[in-house]
């Protein structure tokens, strides 16, 4: 595994920010996740970590951080991360999307802008596996990288005040699913009928950073069925274990 120059700095009184090179690369995310497993293996109490793209935030939710001590510990852990025997389970999740015009309210405009037919747009969007680089903005909102260049499109000039829960959108080099109703400026091309985030569950979001997502097209009738299954909690998305 490749080593990277990392920058470590205080992030308030109870947190530390680790920064990798400012690039969006799977190898950088792999390195971050390897460090996370190594740090977890130390079994230090009161620490939580949040990874995204090329950074990792470490938060101590009980006490202020002694930066000099934690900086030394982080550097030592980073140097030993490849010796860690612990592997994080990671999965490819197959997620249904209905691209019907009732849901994909921007799909025709997007297809014209990108000079693709709607069919070509859907085929492209469903043929790639997207890396989960981060989860944020809203609880359960996945930032998915790996969008093919042919589907890259800027955010909408005027964001909407309300984007429906489940909406699947495109913005720049990313695609993603809105886990709840919210304002948003992404170009909406379809809708996912299953809940991505459920605060009532012990693990509210079934997806983790480092997992992958692949969408598959469903009809409007299947959308209605999957939505009911999701609402009553009987729908289980297909998952395939990835090599850690």
PERAVEN-V899088 format. One record per residue. RES is the residue in one letter. PHI is phi as a letter, one per 30 degrees, with the letter a starting at -180 (* if undefined). OMEGA is omega in whole degrees, 0 to 359 (NA if undefined). D_CENTER is the distance of its C-alpha to the mean C-alpha in Angstrom with 2 decimals. Layout:
res:RES phi:PHI omega:OMEGA d_center:D_CENTER
res:RES phi:PHI omega:OMEGA d_center:D_CENTER
This chain:
res:X phi:* omega:181 d_center:22.53
res:X phi:d omega:174 d_center:22.82
res:X phi:c omega:182 d_center:23.36
res:X phi:b omega:171 d_center:22.24
res:X phi:d omega:181 d_center:23.97
res:X phi:c omega:178 d_center:22.15
res:X phi:c omega:181 d_center:23.04
res:X phi:b omega:181 d_center:23.34
res:X phi:b omega:177 d_center:24.41
res:X phi:d omega:180 d_center:25.03
res:X phi:b omega:189 d_center:22.60
res:X phi:i omega:185 d_center:25.01
res:X phi:d omega:185 d_center:27.33
res:X phi:b omega:184 d_center:24.97
res:X phi:b omega:177 d_center:22.03
res:X phi:b omega:178 d_center:21.59
res:X phi:c omega:173 d_center:19.20
res:X phi:c omega:181 d_center:18.79
res:X phi:b omega:173 d_center:18.10
res:X phi:c omega:177 d_center:17.90
res:X phi:e omega:186 d_center:19.10
res:X phi:d omega:179 d_center:17.56
res:X phi:b omega:174 d_center:16.05
res:X phi:c omega:183 d_center:12.81
res:X phi:b omega:179 d_center:13.71
res:X phi:d omega:182 d_center:12.52
res:X phi:d omega:177 d_center:15.68
res:X phi:d omega:178 d_center:14.84
res:X phi:d omega:177 d_center:11.58
res:X phi:e omega:180 d_center:13.84
res:X phi:d omega:178 d_center:16.43
res:X phi:d omega:183 d_center:14.44
res:X phi:d omega:176 d_center:13.53
res:X phi:d omega:176 d_center:17.19
res:X phi:d omega:180 d_center:18.40
res:X phi:e omega:181 d_center:16.49
res:X phi:d omega:179 d_center:18.34
res:X phi:d omega:181 d_center:21.53
res:X phi:d omega:178 d_center:21.37
res:X phi:e omega:183 d_center:20.76
res:X phi:d omega:177 d_center:23.80
res:X phi:d omega:179 d_center:25.94
res:X phi:h omega:177 d_center:25.74
res:X phi:d omega:181 d_center:26.10
res:X phi:d omega:168 d_center:26.24
res:X phi:i omega:181 d_center:24.42
res:X phi:c omega:172 d_center:21.47
res:X phi:b omega:182 d_center:17.79
res:X phi:b omega:178 d_center:15.03
res:X phi:b omega:182 d_center:11.72
res:X phi:c omega:176 d_center:9.99
res:X phi:a omega:175 d_center:8.30
res:X phi:h omega:184 d_center:9.32
res:X phi:b omega:180 d_center:12.99
res:X phi:b omega:177 d_center:13.76
res:X phi:b omega:177 d_center:14.15
res:X phi:c omega:178 d_center:15.76
res:X phi:c omega:185 d_center:18.30
res:X phi:b omega:172 d_center:19.93
res:X phi:c omega:188 d_center:23.22
res:X phi:d omega:180 d_center:23.62
res:X phi:c omega:187 d_center:27.35
res:X phi:b omega:178 d_center:29.06
res:X phi:d omega:185 d_center:29.23
res:X phi:c omega:169 d_center:28.15
res:X phi:d omega:191 d_center:30.86
res:X phi:d omega:182 d_center:29.14
res:X phi:d omega:181 d_center:31.67
res:X phi:d omega:182 d_center:31.34
res:X phi:d omega:177 d_center:27.56
res:X phi:d omega:179 d_center:27.41
res:X phi:d omega:180 d_center:29.84
res:X phi:d omega:179 d_center:27.99
res:X phi:d omega:181 d_center:24.64
res:X phi:d omega:179 d_center:26.53
res:X phi:d omega:180 d_center:28.29
res:X phi:d omega:180 d_center:25.19
res:X phi:d omega:181 d_center:23.50
res:X phi:d omega:183 d_center:26.70
res:X phi:c omega:189 d_center:26.71
res:X phi:e omega:184 d_center:23.07
res:X phi:d omega:178 d_center:24.01
res:X phi:d omega:183 d_center:26.73
res:X phi:d omega:180 d_center:24.42
res:X phi:d omega:183 d_center:25.10
res:X phi:d omega:179 d_center:22.19
res:X phi:c omega:180 d_center:19.34
res:X phi:d omega:177 d_center:15.98
res:X phi:d omega:180 d_center:15.48
res:X phi:b omega:188 d_center:12.64
res:X phi:b omega:166 d_center:12.41
res:X phi:c omega:181 d_center:12.06
res:X phi:c omega:177 d_center:11.66
res:X phi:c omega:188 d_center:13.96
res:X phi:c omega:181 d_center:13.19
res:X phi:d omega:177 d_center:16.26
res:X phi:b omega:172 d_center:16.61
res:X phi:c omega:183 d_center:19.97
res:X phi:c omega:178 d_center:20.70
res:X phi:e omega:183 d_center:23.99
res:X phi:d omega:176 d_center:25.25
res:X phi:d omega:180 d_center:25.39
res:X phi:c omega:182 d_center:21.60
res:X phi:d omega:190 d_center:20.84
res:X phi:d omega:178 d_center:22.88
res:X phi:c omega:192 d_center:22.11
res:X phi:d omega:180 d_center:22.07
res:X phi:d omega:178 d_center:25.72
res:X phi:d omega:178 d_center:25.54
res:X phi:d omega:181 d_center:22.52
res:X phi:d omega:178 d_center:24.40
res:X phi:d omega:180 d_center:27.48
res:X phi:d omega:182 d_center:25.82
res:X phi:d omega:180 d_center:24.27
res:X phi:h omega:176 d_center:27.55
res:X phi:b omega:169 d_center:26.14
res:X phi:d omega:177 d_center:27.36
res:X phi:e omega:179 d_center:25.12
res:X phi:d omega:179 d_center:25.48
res:X phi:d omega:179 d_center:24.45
res:X phi:d omega:181 d_center:21.37
res:X phi:d omega:180 d_center:20.30
res:X phi:d omega:178 d_center:21.27
res:X phi:d omega:184 d_center:19.22
res:X phi:d omega:182 d_center:16.03
res:X phi:c omega:185 d_center:16.50
res:X phi:c omega:183 d_center:17.73
res:X phi:c omega:172 d_center:14.75
res:X phi:c omega:186 d_center:12.09
res:X phi:c omega:178 d_center:8.68
res:X phi:d omega:175 d_center:6.90
res:X phi:d omega:182 d_center:3.34
res:X phi:d omega:181 d_center:4.78
res:X phi:a omega:176 d_center:4.10
res:X phi:b omega:183 d_center:4.63
res:X phi:a omega:185 d_center:7.91
res:X phi:i omega:169 d_center:10.62
res:X phi:b omega:175 d_center:11.19
res:X phi:e omega:180 d_center:10.80
res:X phi:i omega:179 d_center:8.06
res:X phi:d omega:184 d_center:6.68
res:X phi:c omega:172 d_center:3.13
res:X phi:c omega:187 d_center:3.89
res:X phi:c omega:177 d_center:5.02
res:X phi:c omega:180 d_center:8.02
res:X phi:j omega:179 d_center:11.23
res:X phi:d omega:178 d_center:12.72
res:X phi:d omega:184 d_center:16.47
res:X phi:e omega:182 d_center:18.69
res:X phi:d omega:180 d_center:20.71
res:X phi:c omega:180 d_center:18.01
res:X phi:d omega:182 d_center:17.37
res:X phi:b omega:181 d_center:18.74
res:X phi:d omega:172 d_center:18.98
res:X phi:e omega:177 d_center:17.86
res:X phi:d omega:179 d_center:20.70
res:X phi:d omega:179 d_center:23.64
res:X phi:b omega:178 d_center:24.04
res:X phi:d omega:176 d_center:21.06
res:X phi:d omega:177 d_center:21.78
res:X phi:d omega:180 d_center:22.75
res:X phi:b omega:174 d_center:21.18
res:X phi:c omega:187 d_center:18.44
res:X phi:d omega:173 d_center:18.62
res:X phi:e omega:179 d_center:16.26
res:X phi:j omega:182 d_center:14.53
res:X phi:d omega:179 d_center:14.94
res:X phi:c omega:187 d_center:13.01
res:X phi:b omega:175 d_center:13.24
res:X phi:b omega:176 d_center:13.58
res:X phi:a omega:181 d_center:13.88
res:X phi:h omega:183 d_center:15.11
res:X phi:c omega:187 d_center:13.12
res:X phi:b omega:168 d_center:9.93
res:X phi:b omega:182 d_center:9.41
res:X phi:a omega:182 d_center:7.75
res:X phi:b omega:174 d_center:9.39
res:X phi:d omega:184 d_center:11.35
res:X phi:d omega:177 d_center:11.60
res:X phi:a omega:176 d_center:15.04
res:X phi:d omega:180 d_center:17.78
res:X phi:a omega:169 d_center:17.40
res:X phi:d omega:179 d_center:18.56
res:X phi:a omega:183 d_center:16.56
res:X phi:b omega:179 d_center:17.41
res:X phi:d omega:179 d_center:15.28
res:X phi:d omega:188 d_center:17.42
res:X phi:d omega:183 d_center:17.30
res:X phi:c omega:180 d_center:18.07
res:X phi:a omega:180 d_center:17.75
res:X phi:b omega:176 d_center:16.77
res:X phi:c omega:186 d_center:15.12
res:X phi:d omega:185 d_center:17.78
res:X phi:c omega:180 d_center:16.10
res:X phi:d omega:177 d_center:14.69
res:X phi:d omega:181 d_center:11.01
res:X phi:b omega:179 d_center:12.20
res:X phi:b omega:184 d_center:15.79
res:X phi:d omega:181 d_center:17.33
res:X phi:d omega:182 d_center:20.34
res:X phi:d omega:177 d_center:18.81
res:X phi:d omega:174 d_center:19.03
res:X phi:c omega:189 d_center:15.36
res:X phi:e omega:180 d_center:14.05
res:X phi:c omega:185 d_center:10.51
res:X phi:d omega:182 d_center:11.10
res:X phi:c omega:177 d_center:7.72
res:X phi:c omega:171 d_center:7.16
res:X phi:e omega:183 d_center:5.67
res:X phi:j omega:172 d_center:7.76
res:X phi:d omega:175 d_center:7.82
res:X phi:b omega:180 d_center:8.25
res:X phi:b omega:169 d_center:8.69
res:X phi:b omega:180 d_center:12.09
res:X phi:d omega:171 d_center:13.64
res:X phi:b omega:186 d_center:17.34
res:X phi:d omega:174 d_center:19.88
res:X phi:b omega:179 d_center:21.90
res:X phi:d omega:177 d_center:25.03
res:X phi:d omega:180 d_center:25.71
res:X phi:d omega:179 d_center:27.73
res:X phi:d omega:176 d_center:25.06
res:X phi:e omega:181 d_center:22.59
res:X phi:d omega:179 d_center:25.15
res:X phi:d omega:181 d_center:25.58
res:X phi:d omega:179 d_center:21.94
res:X phi:d omega:178 d_center:21.59
res:X phi:d omega:180 d_center:24.60
res:X phi:d omega:179 d_center:23.38
res:X phi:d omega:183 d_center:20.07
res:X phi:d omega:180 d_center:22.11
res:X phi:c omega:173 d_center:24.53
res:X phi:i omega:181 d_center:22.00
res:X phi:c omega:180 d_center:23.31
res:X phi:d omega:178 d_center:20.60
res:X phi:c omega:180 d_center:18.75
res:X phi:d omega:179 d_center:16.09
res:X phi:d omega:177 d_center:17.09
res:X phi:b omega:181 d_center:15.46
res:X phi:b omega:181 d_center:16.72
res:X phi:d omega:176 d_center:16.85
res:X phi:c omega:175 d_center:15.86
res:X phi:d omega:180 d_center:18.27
res:X phi:d omega:NA d_center:17.27
